[in-house]
């Protein structure tokens, strides 16, 4: 089957084709994404990711494919929690559903570029300074514990440091002016609320990456597996956003499940030099915790209905 170069080429071709379809068809006309459309694309991206995992299994073996699936599920679960923050950001800036897809599209492209730099830097850091494993692991354990026991805090996008810095150099308009990010008013270039929203979304994703990237590296330091699993999960975020937006409040125990997963992968990372936890076991733990937290949320919803 395919070698290392072949896998990278296949991944690049898949992403190029999907982005061309997205830019040429999906983004050609602004529209409100329905629940059915969001569900279709969420399933489509998941099937595409598992198909790529199958190619990895045939080319590099079952162990590497399981690492990819574990990384994909981990990033997907962390992203699901982050989507609720994006919902609050759109609400704060008053972005109508008609234009939310456009912001998420460019936000995802920016996230892919940032993850490329951060993942390669993170893997290189661990390979150069092996003791960083304990630092990353401790950060994950701390983040997971904090997420589990800390009370929900209100998110105020207006206090975002990137947005506050941007306002010093460019004025913002009050109106959305359709899909445009920038407009000229009396010869002066202004940013619209759409661009301000995009800026806050990108900065928020950068903060989220500080947790998600070490979490995936805890599964494996294989650069191809870490990056491709991240990108496959990220590319499906727009559909996931609209899917979760229509089911707001249904998964009240998902955050607790994600916190348990972070603590688990953090301990796995720190224990790595002394005891190797098989990828199959990690995959079962991650999938099991996700399934349990979703099931508990649905059962609790039925009891309180």
Secondary structure, DSSP 8 states (H G I E B T S, - for coil): ---HHHHHHHHHHHHHHHHHHIIIIITTS-----HHHHHHHHHHHHHHHHHHHHHHHHHH-HHHHHHHHHHHHHHHHHHHHHHHHHHHHHHHHT--HHHHHHHHHHHHHHHHHHHHHHHHHHHHHHHH-TTHHHHHHHHHHHHHHHHHHS------GGG-HHHHHHHTTS-B-SS--TT-SEEEETTEEEE-HHHHHHHHHHHHHHHHHHHHHHHHHHH---HHHHHHHHHHHHHTHHHHHHHHHTTTTS-TTHHHHHHHHHHHHHHHHHHTTT----HHHHHHHHHHHHHHHHHHHHHHHHHH-
